[in-house]
């Protein structure tokens, strides 16, 4: 996997943008969303600029369009952002015109854009991974500390109804301690440029890593393996061990021709499975939560294949929930619960440790 393997902060910031000036807005806003331009009058609604493009960013734009508390005032493509001069950044990051950025940029651009915004007092909602290395996230956490601005990462899987229901289900530990997990996040081809350029773990599997942290907490030990030679960037297998001794197995894949999202959580006295998820990305549905309690026969012997409870979810509104939480944090009415910079650090740190630990076949 092609991900930097340094594990300690170096203080090296992301590279400066190229110098060709470009101020024209992007042309991909959904119908009905019109850029208001930099001279828009001051309004109570949170004013967003969006940099870059992705399927998840489109969902976020729809949420903003439907909200009375937010609107889009500027938009730029990743190609345009790559040609920004300092004057372009100064023009964009003007608190009299823009309150917050949504970043859907390539990983190599995202950290620099977020850091500039935070230090200018502009709030940031950035997609995972938000950078290329742990150092990038550490630098963003430092900028967040210096700034009064909010930094939130798009940990979108946390908002899915199946995930929320699973969290509620296991909160009181009805099935005992968590022992194991098998996690598969497989796409038919690379789902985006980040995955193709930097590997399927950073560009796709990191979302599953973030979700594993919801149930396991931080991992302490890592072992990993990927194929060598052609296609080695498309599949990665990892074994992760938490502080409690629970073990998780992860397979992140770009050659999963039957697209698969599955998280199987094994407990002392039962199991909880998350199978499928609704868009963002297409063709991972249906979205289901499956769980069962261990049963015993008359002699107290554990029996296999207990009766299951299956719940199917028909809609996903992660972008609405995410936007609402972001606005509440910006206005000071509530703290961030999902997608904090600590969550991004945990996901990136374990991703980088996985890549550092990756072996190839002998």
N, C-alpha and C positions, 0 to 999 in steps of 0.2 A: 504494500500500500504506500502511496506517495504522500505521506504526511510527515511534517517535521517532527523529530523525535527528541528535541531538547525539552527537559522537564523542569527547568528552573528559569525564573524571570531573568531576562537579559537587559531590559530597558530599551530594546530596539523597537521603534515604532514602525507602523506600516509605511511603505514608500509614498513619497509625495506624488500627487497627480501629475499627468503630463500637462504641457503648457498651452496647447491650442485652446482658445476661448470658445465656449459654446453656451449660449443662454436660451436656446429655443426649447419650448416644452415638448415633452414626448407626445406621441400621437395615438397611444393605445388605451386611453381612458374609456371605460364602458360608455355606451350611449346614454346621454342624460347627465353625464358628469362633465362640466365645462370648467377649464382653468380660469380662475378669476383674475389671475395676474398679480404682480407685486403691489399694485396700487389699490387693492381691494380695501374697503373701509373696515375699521376695527369692529368686530362682532364678538358676541359672547361665545359663539361656537368655536371649538378648538380648530385652529387652522393648520391643516396638514400639507406638507410637500411630500411627494412620493418619488423615490429614486430607485429605478430598476423595474423589473417585471417578473412575475411568477404566478402560477395558479393560485397560491395562497394569498398573494397580494391582491389579486382580482376579488377574492372573497372579502378581504379587508376593505377594499374600495366600495363594494356593495354595502357593507355594514355602515360605512361612513355616509354613503348616499341616503341610507334609510334613517340615519340619526339626526335629531334636531340639535345635537350638541357637538357636531363635528362637520367639517367640510374640507374639500381639496382645493388648494389655491395655486399650487405649482406642481409640475411633474417633469421628470427628466429620465431618459433612458440610461442604462449602464454605460453605453458608448459615449454619450454626452458627458456623464460624470467623469469618465476617465480622461477627458480633455479639459476639465476645469482648471483655471488658474486661481490664484489666491483671491483675485478680485471677484471671480464667480462665486466662490465660497462665501465671501463677505456679503455679496448681494443676496445670496440665498438665505444665509443664517442671520437674518435681520429680525429681531424679536418684535419689531413693530409690524411685521408682515407675515411671519410664520411662527407658530407655536411648537410644532412637532414635526418630526420626520418619520415616515415609514420607509424602511430600507429593505429592498429586495434585490440587493446587489450581489455580484460574485464575491466569494469569501475574501479574495485578495483586495477588494475595494471596501468591503463593509466596515472593517474595523477603523480605517482612517476616517471614513465619513462619519461614523458614530462618535468618534473621539472629538472631531472638529465641532460637531453639533453640541455635544455635552459641554465643552469648554466655552461655547458661545451662549450657554443657557437655554438651548433648545432641547426639548424632550425627544426621546428616541424609542421607536418600536422596530426592532431589527429581527429578521428571520435568523433562525439557527443555520449554521453554527456561529455566524457573526464575526468570523475571522478565520485565520489559518492555523493558529497555534494557541497554546495556553498563554503565551506572552501577550498575544493580542487581547485576550479577555482580561488578563491582569491589568494591562494598560487602560482598558475601558473601565474597570472597577476603580482605578485610581482617578480617572477623569470624573466618574460618577461621584466619588467622594468630594472632589474639589468643587463640583457644580451642585446647584440646587435642582437640576433637571432630573427627570425620571428616565431610567434606562430599563427597558423591558425587552425580553426576547420572545420570539414567536414559538413557544412550546405548545403547538396547536393540539397535539394528541391529548394533552391533559384536560382539554375542554370537551372531549367527546362524551356523549351521554353514557356509553358503555363503560368508559374509564371512571366517570363520576360514580356510577352505580356500583362498580367493583370496589372502589375505595370505601363507599358507605357499607358495603357488605362485609368487608374484612376488618373494619375499624375496631369492632369489639372482639375480634379473634374467635369467631364461632368454630373455625376449623383448626384452631391451635396455631402453632408457629409455622411461618413460611420456611419451607425446606429447599425447594427447587423452582427453577423457571426454565422453559424452553421458548425462545423468542425467534421468530422468523419474520423478516421484512424483505420481501422479494419483489422486484419489479422486472417487467419485460423490457430489457434495455435500460440504459442509464436514464434516470428520470429528469436529469437536468445537466447543465454544463459543469456545475461544481462536482457532481458525482463522476462524470466522465474524466474530468481533469485531475481531480484530487483523490479519487477513489470512492467506492460506494459507501464506505463507512462514514466519511465526512459529509458526503453530499446527500445521504439518505438514511443510513443506519443510525446516525446520531440522534434522530428523533426517537427511535426505539430505546437507545441508551438513556435518554432523558426519562422515558416512561418507566424503565426498569428502576431508576432512582426513586420514583414515586413509591414503589412497593418495597424496595430493598434498603434504601438509603445508600450512602457512599460504599463503593467497593474497595477492598484492600489489596486483593491479589488478582493478577491477570495472566492468562496464557492465551495465545492466539496463533492461528495458522491461515495462510492463504496459498493459492497455487502460484508456482513460479512461471515465468515466461508469459506467453500470450494469454490474456484473460485474467491475469493475476490480480488486477485491480477491480474485477467485477464480482468477486466472491470473497468473503472473509468469515471465518469461524472464530469465536472467542469463548473462553470459559472465565467467568468472573466469580469471585468469592467475597462475600460481605463480611463485616466484622462479627456477625453472629454465627458465621459458618455456613449460611445459606449459599447455594451455588446456582448461577444462571448460565445458560448456554445461549449464545447469539449467533444467528446466521443472517448476514446482510448480503443481498444478492442483486445483481443486475442481469441475471440469466434465468429468472423465475418466470417462465412463459405462462404459467398459471399464477397470476399476481396474487401474492399472499401477505396478509398481515395476521399474525397469530401470536398471542402471548399466553402460555399455559403456566399457571401458577399452582404449584403443588404444596399442600399443607399436610400437617400431621393427620388430620381427620377429614380431609376432603380436598376439592380442587376448584379453581376458578379459571375459566378460559375467556379470553377476549379474542374474537374471531371476526376479521373484516373491519373495515371502517368506510364511512361515507366520504364523499369529496370534501376538501382538496383534490388530491390525485384521483383520477377516475379508476373504475373497475376493481376496487377493493371491497365492494359490498357483497352481500348484505352485512350489516354491523350487528353482531350478536354478543350477548353475555351468557355464558353457560357455567353453571355451578352445581355441585353435588356434595352431599354430606356422606361420609363413610358410614356404612351399616355393618352390623354383625349378626351372625346366626345365633341359635340358642345356646351354643357352647362358648360364645364370645369370640369366635373366629371372624376376622375381617373378611368381608365379601367383596369381590370385584364388581365393577360396572353398576354402581348405585344409580338410582333414579335421578335424572337431571332436571333442573329448571332452566329453560331456555327463554331468553327475552330478546326480541329483535327490535332494533331502533330504526326509525324511518326518516329521521331528519337530523341534520347537524347544524348548529348555530354557533360554532366555535368563534367565528369572527365577531359576532355581536357580543358574546360574553367577554371576549378578549378586549374589545374596544371599550366596553363599559368599565371593566376593571382598570384599564389604562387611564381613562378620563377621571375616574374616582381617585386614582393615585396622583394625577396631575393637580386636581383641585384640592387635594389634601383631605378628602372625606373618607378615604380608606387606604390601607397599604396594599402593595402587590402581594398576591399569594402564589401566582404562577408566572414562570418566565423571568424570575429575578436574575441578576447578574451572577449570583451564587449558583443557581441552577445551570446557567450557561457554562460557568467554570467547571462544575462537576461533570457535565456531559463532555466538554472538550478535554478535560484532564484525563478522563478514562479513555476517551477515543485516542488520544495521543499515546497513552500508556499501552493500549492495545497494539497500535502500530509499531511502537518501540519493541514490543514483545513478540511480534509476528515472526514466525519461522516459515521457511519454505521446505518443500519436500526434499529429502536427501536423495 
